[in-house]
């Protein structure tokens, strides 16, 4: 190891001249000062004797640049510090600890382990308070002395944290905690700078430095430090050195110590540290069947995600990257690995590892190939994962109060910390020894009242207008347009729309659904970007609080985009609280069939909340060893996993999971209780059982299949029906349509029926422009001659939604939905229903609908519905799809016939002929049409 004091004073000259604008700029001299550490390892027996050279600065070096010409502006106070900081941050991201440059000198070296070795230790920094700081705020032009609004910046190498600002005090109290990784001691410094928060430029309040080697030597440092470069001020810190242990038995001690730590910044102390070395992958699937992917890896633990570099044009990438995670509780956390193409949309495989498995692995280490899920048959990834328990050697464990929850229980929020659990079988820690207390089994779960109150926000991303043009040609001389797309974030969930090419007024008509709870402070975030070959350009952002959506229940608005000069976004947002009325389910399912989206998302009809309480008498492992059970819950293609409960056949999970359900009549809940890969029991609950249960709820013990004779699991399962505004409107129309009592009006050929003027309009799919569903707009678009007063009356009826019976034409009519899906390149047609069909004999007809797109000599597009028995008001709600281009659709005519299904022949009841070129099929149209009688 070599420590080199670098002092580079260069007299280089860099000059740039733009003759067109007569401006010059450049650099005349650069100085760089700092200590560079050089590590020569590993040692080998052959030349060149060392396997690699590793370089890094222990502390941030000092950089000085002498700007010339126009760039002299960067020497102005304020700008100078900002420009130097930007350059130093760039250097630090490559060369300041924990970053380093490693140059291998021989082949077959694990470069990632040299580039990111295990740290020497962790320092836990408690920023407690400061005293006697300078007063920087003044009033009346300095005549009246005020106080300060102090905050602190804590830095160790490239690891930096900023405290909260404490207003109007010179003796602030923070009580905040931070954890930093330490690689080199002595050498690495803790630096703290204090500032007074101001609207313009923050005032300096002092700084201090401490070599972290002192913390390692003393284990715990708790004292006041005098601030430098100011007249007065001091700061109180408590610093703890945490040693890395490979003994999993130390984990319980670490969790016990951490439970006694309270920090105002809500940072939970870490019980362990984990380093993930991502080496390589093999046999990844190809893109679109033939093209080589550009793979990258995303490694996530809770809300922390790291991303590897991208390796281009290969299905056997070698990354040699490393990521370091702080772990709060290995018993309850999972590492998620996602292998993706560089567009971050195409998944090439995934892997989920429970950290509890590392606790039983030799040396708490995995070093092996892992098969990838949702990938190719032979796809695998090579990982080395090392976990170490963090514990201070200076803490007396006997003095720590043993008031900690058992690790069997999942702590969900501070409100649960004082909860006396209603569980019947408990693990209780008394005097440091876990003892089992057996009690009679409860008859119902201990689910909190919040279970089953979750709802759904349905997001309809419609269109945008007046976006900024980011694409330029001929070096900016010719202005182009943009290729916009939208990123939607709702908590941990995120969605991305498709990209619309060369359009400043894009139309998406896409739908997303998110499950939300009633925790305040949550926002729905939208960000717009222009898709580019290199870096995508920003087009604006928008935030809408969950609270506003829940309060409004339904929002259909244009929202101005923030942080850009122009642009607005059209959204429909709907809050869908769960309903316990199973009677309306069929109507909701019918209504959902009429909703079309360009991203092919089927609307959910219900939400399922599952409270996983506990299990009883699970089977033993081989050799009569206690299992370490976890539960896996699946509905349709959505799967959640519970925490792992170590060494017990009586696990207590107390966790809640929520699922979106498309059709409760068809879907079912699958529960698997596992110990690693060994199945301890299974359970399948058809959701149709809930429909017949009181309040759509089951709360009881369920017998496990493929398990022990007495093995059971306690669940509370609640189903809630999701009723949208669209569903409500559609129901009322279908109900009133069964009793037509309207006066006669003149029929209009190929038009909205005149009867629509006097009945409540159905709100069609919420993915469309609202005007396209109003009577007035439809008549204006299609030249339908309907009196203005009657159209206005219809609009009024729609908004007021009165319950009085309305006049409906007695002419035979058919209700259709038409939409052309640009993304799918197909025409979508829904035949909803008919009404007032004519009787041509004493027999009530058995009607069905036959249709074709003309011209079609080979009858490729011919379709027909099912036959409805003995009715003149048949309900079909059947969807048909035609794979045809939009240009071709505009040349076609829809020919539709309603027929009576009688023996040996079908007699026509009514006909409809629509010229599709007259319709804007990119927007959904749902309408009643008059049938011509034969």
N, C-alpha and C positions, 0 to 999 in steps of 0.2 A: 504494500500500500504506500502510495506517495502523496504528499500534500504539497501542491505547487501554488505559491502565491503569484498570481498572474497580474501583471500591470502592463497592459498594452496601451501605448500612446502612439497613435498612428497619425501621419500627416497626409493621409489620402485626400484626393480631391475628386469629387463627383459633381459634374455640372450638367444641368439639363436646360435646354433652351427651346422655347416654342416661338418660332419666328413670326408666325401669323399674328400672335397676340403680344409680341415684343416683351415676353416675360422670361426671366431666368430664375433658376432655383438650383440648389445643390447642397453639398456637405463639404466642409473644409476641416477635417480632423475628427477622429473618434477616439475616446478613451474608455477602457474597460478594466476595472479593478475587482479582484475577488480571489478566493481560495478554491482551487480546483483539486479535487481528490481523484487519484488514479488508482484503480484496483486491478491487479494482475492475478487473475484466477480463472479456472483451476490450474494448479500445477500439474504438469504431465512429464513423463519420463523421456520424451523425445523433443527434438527441436520443433518449435521455438520455445520449449520449456513451459510456456503458459498457454492456456487454451483460448483466452479472450482478454480483451482490455475494456474496462468499464470506466467512463468519465462522468463526473457530475460536480456541480457547485453545491457545497453544503449550505451556504446562505446565498441570498440573492446578491449578485454582483452589482457594483456601482457603474452606471453607464452615463457618459457625457458625450453629447454630440454638438458640434458647432455648425449651425445651419447658415446658409448663405442665400442671397437673392430673396425671392418671394417667400421661401421657407423660413426666413428670419422671423416671420410672425410666430413661429413655434417657440421662439425664445422669450416671448412675452410671459411675464409671471401669470400663472394659472394655466395657460396653454402649454408652457414648458413642462410643468409637472405631469399634465395629462398625456402629452406625447411620449415623454420618457417612460411613464407607467405602462402605456400600451406596448412599447417596444420591449420593456423588461418582462411583461407578462408573456410575450411571445418567446423570449429566451428561456424563461422559467419553465414553460410548458415542455421544453425539451431537455433542459440541462440542470435544473434545480431540483433537489430531492423533494418528493420521492421519484421524480423523473430522472432518467439517466440514459446515456448512449452506450450501447454495448457492441463491440466489434469482435466477432468470433474469428479466431486465427486458425482453427481446425474444424473439420467437419463433424457432424453428429453430436453437436452440443445442444443442451436444452437452453436456448437463448432466453426464453421467457423467464426461467427461474433465475438467470443471472440478472436480467433486466428488472425483475420484481421479486427480490428475495423476501423471505419472512422478516418482518421488522424485529429490531432488538427489543422493543417494548412499546407500550401505549402510555401516553400521559393524559390523565383526566384532569382538565383545567376547570376549576370552579372560580368564575369571576364573581366575587361576592359584593364588593362595594368600593367606593372611592371617597376621599375626604379632602377638604380644604382646596378644592379646585379653583382656578381663577374664574372671575366673573367677566364674561365676554359680552353679555347683552347690556346695552345702555339705552337710555331714553332722553328725549329733549336735547338732541345733538351732543350727547355724552355728559350732560350735567348730572343726570341721575343714573347711578350705578344699578344694574339689575343683577341677574344671576346667569346661569348657563343652562343649556339643554344637552347634557353630555351623553355621548355614546362611545363605545370602545371598538377598535378593530384588533382582533387577536390573530396573529400569524405565526405559523411554523413552516418555513419553506414556502411551498405553493399552497399549503392548506390555510385558508383564511376564513374568519367568522366575524360578523358584525353584531354587536349586542343591540338590544332595544334602546330607544332614546328615552331618557328620564327628564321630563320637562321641569324647568325652573327650579334648579337645585344645584348646589356646589358640593353636596354630599350624597350622591346617588347610590342606590342599592339595586343591584341587578339580580344576584343569586341565580346566575345562569351557568350552564355546564357545557363543555365541549370536549371532544376526544380527538387526539391527534396521533398519527403514526410516527414513530421515531426509528430511524434507521442507523444513524451515526452519532454515537456519543463517546467522548465529548465532541463537540463541534456544532451540532444543530442548536439554534437559538429560538427561544420564545420571545416574540416581539409584540408589545402592546402599545398602541397609539390611541390617545384620547382626543376627541373633537367636540366642539360645541355646534350643534345642528342649527343652521341658518338657512333662510330662503335662497340666498345667493351662494357665497363661498363659506364653507364651514371653518371655524376658527380652531387653531391648534391648542390643545390643553396639556400636552406632555407625552413622553414616551418612556418605556422601560425595556430592558433586555435581560434575559437570564439564560445561561447555558444549561441545557436540559441534562447535562451530565451531573449537575448538582442534584437534580430531582432523583436520578437513578441512584446516586450515592446515599441520599437521605431517605428515599422511599416516599416520604410525605413532607411537603413544605407548606406551612401555613403561616404567612406573615405579611406585614405591610411593606410595600416597595415604594421608594421615593421616585417621583417622576422627574425626568431630566428635560433640559432645554426650556424650562419654565421656572418662574419664581417660586411657586409652591404647588403642592398637590401630592397625593400618595394614593396607592391602590392596594386593596387587600386581595390576595389570591390564595387558594388552596390547591396544591398540585400533588397528584398521586401518581406514582410509577406502578404500572400494571405489568406483571410478568406473564409471559406466555407459557402455558402448561399443556402438555399432551396427555394428561391424565383426566379422563372424563369424570372421575370421582370428585374433582374440584368444582364441577359445574354447580352442584347444589349449594356450595359455599358462596360461589360468585352470585348466584341468584338471590341468596339470602342477604348478601351485602347490598346488592343493587336495589332491593326492595326498601331499604332504609334511606335511600337517597331521593330527595325531592328537589326538583329544579323548576324554576318559574318559566323557562322556555319550553317546557313539556318534552324535553329530550329524554328518552328512556335510556338509562345506562346500558352499555353493552356487556354481555356476559362472555362473549367470545369474538374472535376475529377469524375470517375465512378468506383464503386466497385461492382463486380459481384460475388455473392455467389452462387456456384453450389452445390445444396443440394443432390438431388437424381433423379432417373428416374424410370419409370414403364413400363412394357410390351414391352421391346425392342425386336426386331425380333431376332430369333435364327439364328445361323450360319448353312448354308447348310441344313436348315429346322429342324434340331434336336439338334444340339450342342449348349450349353450355350455360349454366347459371353464373352469376357474379356473387358468390356467397359471402355473407357476414354473419356474425354471432351477436345476439343480444342476451346478456345475462342479467337476471332480475332477482332481487330479494326485497320483498315488500315494495316500497315506492322508489327504491334505488335501482337504476338500470345503467349498465355499461354496454358499450358497443365496440366490437373489434373493428379492425381495418377490413376493407373489402378486397377479396382476391378475385381477379377478373378471369372470366372464360375458363372455368374448370369445375368439375364435379368432385374433385379430390383436393380441396384447398388446404394450404398449410398457413395458419395464422401466427402461431407462437406469440399470443397475447396473454396478458394476465390482468386480473381484476381483484381488488381487495374490498371486502364487505365487513361492516360491523354487524354482529348478530346479537339481538336482544335475548332471545330464548330459543336455542336449537331444538327444543322439544316441540315447538309450535310452528316453526318456519320451514318454508320450502324454497329451494333454488329452482328457478325456471330458466331453461335454456331454449332459445328460439334461433333456429338457423333460417335466414331469409335471403332472398335475392336483394340486390342493391336498391330496388324500388321500395323495399320494406313492406310490400303488400303481399308478394308471393311467398308463402311459407314452404321451406324445403324440408322441415322436420322440427320436432320439438322434444324436450326431455324435462321431466319434473322429478326432482330428488328431494326427499325428506331429509333434513339435516340431522334428524335423530338417528339415521343410519350411520352417520359418521361417528357417533358416540360409541358404537360397538365395533367399528372398523379398527384394525391394527394401527396404532400411532395416530388415530383419528384422521386417516388419510385414504383417499381413493386415488389409484393410479392405473387406469384401465380404459378399454373401449366400452362405450355405452351405445346400445341400439337406439335409433331415433324413432319416435312415434310419428304417425301421420306423414310418413316419408316412403322411400323405396324399400323393397324387400330386404336388401343388404346394406341399407344406409346406416352408418354409425359415426360416432364422434369420439375422439380421444381426449380425455380430461384428466388433469391431476388436481385434486381438491384437498386442501390441507386446512384443518380447523384447529385452533388453539384456544383454550380457556383463559380468560383474563382475570387475574386476582392479585391484589396487593399483598405483599409479604408482611407489611407493617400493621395490618388490621387485626385486632383481637376479636376473633369470632365469638368469644364468650360474652362480649359486651354488646353484641348485636341483638336487639329484641326479636324473638322468633314469632312474629305476628304475621308471617308471610302466608299467603294462600298456598295450598298444595299445588304442585305443578300439574295435577290432574285437572285443574279447573282453568278454563280460558277466561282471562280477564278482558271484558269488553266495556271499556270506558270507565271513567272515574266513578260513575254512579254505582257501579257494581262492586267497588272495592270494599264497601262496608256491608254488602249484602250477606245475610245469613241464609245460606243455600237451603232449599227445601228438599234436598236429595235424601233418599232413604238409605243408600249405602255410601259411606264417605270414607275417604282417607284423611285422617286427622293427624297432624303433627303435634306431638306433645313431648316436651323436653328433648326435642331433637330426634325423636324416634317415631317413625310412622307406625301407627297401630290401626288395625281394621276394626270398625265398629259396625256390627250387623244390625239392621232394623227391619221391620216388616216392609215389604215392597209397597210403594205408593200406588194409587189407582190412576193418577194422571201426572202429567209432566210438570216441571217447575218453570215452564215458559213464562217470560215476562209479558206484561200487557202490550208491549210494543210489537210483538210477533203478529204478523198478519195485517199490520197497518200500512205496509209499504204499498206504494202505488206506481204508476207508470207515466212517464212523460213521453208522448208520441211527437216526434220531431218531423216536420215536413219541410225539407229544403227545396224551395220552389225555384227561385230565380234571383238574379242580381241585375242591377242597372248602373250604367255610367261608371264602370270600373276604369282604373288607370291603365293606359296602354304602356306596356313594358317592353314589348318586342320592337326593336329598331333595326333598320337596314341601311346599308351604305354609310356605316359609321355614325348613325344617328340622324342623317340628313332626312331620311324617309321614316316617318312614324308608322309603326305597324299597330297591332292590337295586342291581345294577351291570350294565353291558354289557361283559363282559370279553373281551379278546383278548391274545395273547401275541406278543412279539417274541423271536425266537431269533437269537443271533449266534454264529457260528463263524469266528473270524478275520475275513477280509474279506467273508465271505458272511453274508447275513442273510435271515431269513424272517419273515413275519407271518401269524398264523392269522386265520381269519374271526372276526367278532364274534358272541358269543352274547348275545341280548337278554334283559335282566331275569332274571339267573340268578346266584346265588352259588355254584352247584355245576355249572359248565358242563362239557359233554362235547364235545371237538373230534374226536378220532380222526383226526388228520392225521399225515402222515409227511413227513420231510425227509431228505436224504442230503448229506453233506459229505465231500469228499476231504481226508484229513489225513496229515501226515507224522509222523516220530518226534522232532521238535524239542521239547525239554522246555519246560514253563512255559505251555502253551496251555490255554485254558479254553473250555468251552461255557457260554454265558450265556443266561439266560431272564429276561425282564422282563414283568410283567403290568400291563395298564392297563385303566381303565374308559373306554370310548368316550363322549365328550361333544361337544356342539356347538362349544364353544370349546376349552378345554385339557383333554386327557385326564388323568384322575386315576391316580396310581400305586397299584398293588395288591400290589407285592412283587417281589423278584428272587431269583435263584438262580444259583450258579456250580458247575460240575462240571468237574474237570480231565480232559483227554484221557487222562492217565496212569491215572487210576482206571478209566475205561471200558475202556481196552486191557487192563488187568490183570484186570478182572472178566469181560471178553468179552461178558457179557450182564447187564444190570441191569433189573429190573422192580420199582420202588420208589415210595413216596410220599416226596416231599421237602418239608420245611418251608420256607416262603418267608421271606426275610430282610427286615429293615427295615420290617416291618408287625406289627400285633398278632396277626393270625390269617391262616390260609390255608395250603394245601398243594397240591402239584402231583404228579400221577401221570404218570410217564414210563417208557417202555421204551427203553433205549439198547443198541445192539449194535455191537460192533467186528467188522468184516468184513475180515480180512486177505486178500490175493489168493492164490488157489490156481492152480497150473499144471496141473491135471488137467482136460483137455477132456472126458473121458468123462461127467462129472457135469453138463455144461452143460444137456442136455435136461431133466434132473430139476429143476435150478434154475429153468429157464424155466416148467416146469409148476407148480412150487410158487409162483412169483411171480404166476401167473394167479389164485391163490386169495386173494391179499392185496388187500383193498379199503380205500381211504382216502376220507375225505370231501373232501379237496382234490384228488382225481383224479391223484395222483402214482403213476406206474408204477415199481415197484421196479427197480433196476438189477441186471443179471445179471453184469456184469463191469466192470472198470476198465482203461482203456487208458493206458499211459504212453508218451510219445513224446519221445525225445531228438533234438532238431534239432541236428546237428553242423555241417555245412558244405555248400557246393555247389561245383561245378567246371565251369569253362568256360561260364559263362552267356553268352547272346547280348549283343552290344553294343547301345547305344541308337543312334538315328539320328545320322549324322555320326561314327560309330565312337567315340562317347563311352562311357566306363565307366559301368555302371549303379550305382545305390545300392539294392541288393536288400534286401527283407524277405520273410518267409515268413508265410503265413496258413494255419492248420490248422483244419479243420472236421470234426466228427463230429456227425451228426444236426443239431440246431439250435444247437450250441455252437461258437463260433469264438474262437481266440486268435491274436494277432499277435506276431511276434518283433520284436526291435529292428531298426533300419535300419542297414545297414553301408554307409558312404559310399564311392563311387567304386572299385568293384572287381567283377571277374567271378569272384572266388574268395572269397566271403564265409565267415566263420567265426562262427557264432552261439553254439553251445554252450549251448543253453537247453532246459529240460524243461517239458513240458505234460502235464496229466492230464485224462482225460475219463471221465464215467460212460456206460456202454453198456447199453442196454436189451436188445438182442438181437444178439450177435455174428454170428449167421447171416445177418442182414439188413443190418446197418450197414456202413459203410465210412469210411475216413479219406481226406479230400481235402486235398491240399497245393497251394497256389498260391504261386509265387515271383513277386513283383511289384517294379517300380520305379515308385513312385507309382501311377498308374492303369494303367500298361502292364504286361501279363503277360509274364514271362520264361520261364515253364514251369509245367506242371501235372503232378500225380501222383494217381492214385486207387488205394488199397490196400483190397480187400475184407477185412474182419476174419476172414472164413472161412479165408483163407490162413494166418492165425496159428494157427487151430485144428489145422491139419495140420503145423505147424512144431514143432521140438524146443523144449521148455520154453515153448511159445507165444510165441516170440521170433523176430524178424527183425532182423538187424544187418548192414547191407550198403549198397552203392551202389545207388540206384534211377535208372533212366533217365527223364529228364523228357520229357513229351510237349509238343507245341506249342512247342518250344525249339530250341536248336542241336543239331547232329548228335552232339556229344560231351558235351552238358550232362547232369550228374548231380547227385544230392543224396544225402548220407549221413545215414541215419536209424537209430536203434535203437528198435524198436517192440515193446512187451511187453504182453501181455494177461493179466489175472488174473481168474479166476472168483470171484464173491462167493457164498459158501455161508453162509446164515443158519442159526440154530438151528431156525427154522421149516422150512427146506428139509430139514435133517438128519432131523428127526422124521418129516416126511412121507414121505421116501424109505424109511425103515425100515418104516413101516406098509404102504406099497404093496408092498414086497418080501415081507413076511411074509404079506400077504393073498393071494398067489398059491398058497399051500399050506395051505388050511384043514383043520385036524385037530382042531377043538374038539369037546367033548362037547355033547350036545343040551341046550338050556335052553328054558324056556317063553318063547314070543314075547309081546311086549307091543304092543298096538295103538297106533299113532302115538306112538312113544317112541324114545328112544335104544335101539338094539339091545342086548340082553343080552350079545351077544358083545363089546361094547365094554368090559365089565367086565374082560375077561381079555386084551385086546390093548393095546399101547402106544397112548395117545391121541395123535392128531395135534395139535401145537400149531398152531392156525389162525393167521390173520393176526395179526401182532404188534401190531395196532392195537387189540386188544380187551382187556377186562378178563380177567386170567388165569383167574379163577374160572369164567368162562363156557365154558372149554374143558376143565374138569375133569369127570370122570364124576360126582362127588358133587354138584357144583352143578347140572349139567344135569338130573339125576334129581330133585333137590329142586325145581327150577323147574317141571318138567313132570309131577310126581306119578308118576314111574316107580317101580314097585315092584321095587327091586333090593336084595338083601341088603347090609347095611352092611359086613360083612366083605369081600365081594367088591369093593365100591366102593373101600374102603381099599386092597385089594390092587392094584387097577388104578392108583390113584394112586402106589403104591410102585413099580410096574413102570415107569410113566412117568418117574419121577425117576431111577431107577437105570439105565434103558435097557439092560437086559441083552440078550444076543444069543440067548438060548434061544428055541425055538419055543413059541408060546403057543396055547392052545385058542381056536378060533374057531367060531362057530356055522355049521352047514352050510346054514342057511336062506338063501334068496336075499335079497340086500340091495342098496341103492343108496346111494351117498355124495353128499351135497349140501352146498352152502354157500348160506346165505340171509342177506341184509343189506339194510336199507332205507337208502339214501343221502338224508339230509335235504337236503343242499346241492343234489343233482341232482334231487330229487323223483322218485326212481324206485326200483323194487325190483330188486335184483341177485340173480341165481340162477346158480350154477355146478353143472353136472352133472359130477362127477368120474369116477365109475366104478361098475360093478356087479360083484357076485361071486356065485358059486354059483347061476347061473341054471339052471333045470331043463330037462332034455331031455325033450321030448314026442314025440320020434321018434328014429330011429337017426341022423338028420342033426344035426350040430352047428349051432346057430342063427347067424343074421346079425343080431344085436340092434341096435336103436336105441331112443331114448327120445322119447316124445311127451308134451307137457304143455300144460295150459291153466289159467287162473285162472277159477274158477266163482264166480258165474254170468256167462256170456258167450255170449249167444245168437247174436251175429254172429261168434264165434270170432276176435275181434281179437287176443286174447292167446295164440293157439295157436302153439306152437313145437315143433321137433323137432331132435334131434341128427343127426349123420352116422351111417351104417351101418358097423358093425364086422364083418368077415368071420370066420366060423368060430371063435367063442370063447364061453365061458360066463363070462369075466371081462373084459369090455370096458373100455377106458380111453378116456374122452372129453375131460375137462377143457375143456368148452365153456361159454361164458358167455352168459346171456340177460338182457336188460334190459326192464323194463316201466314205461312212463311213467304213473304213477298216484300219487295222493296217499296219505299215510300213513293217513288216515281211511278211504279207499276200500279200501286193502289189508286193513285189519282186518275188512272185511266179506266178504273173498274166501276161497276155499278152493283150495288147489293140488291139482289132479287130474293124476296122473302115471301113465303106462303104459309098460312096457317091452314092445316088440313084436319079433317075428321077421319080418324082411323076406323074404317068399317070393313067388313069382310070383303075380300077379293079386290078392293079398290079404296082409294082415299079421295074424299070429296073436299074441294076447296071451300074454306069459310071466308078467307080474306087474304088480300095481297098487299105488299109494300115494295116500292121501287125507289132506291136512293142513289143519286149520283154522288159518289164519294169525293169527287173533285171539288164539290161545293163546300166541303167541311174542312175545318182545321183539325185534323186528327191527331196532331201532336199534343193537343189538350183534350182531356177526357170529356166526353159528352154523354150524359145520362138523361134520357128523355122519353116521354110517351109520344108515339106516332100513330096517326090514323091509318086504319086498314081499309082498303077498297074492297067492297063486297062484290062477289061474283053474281 
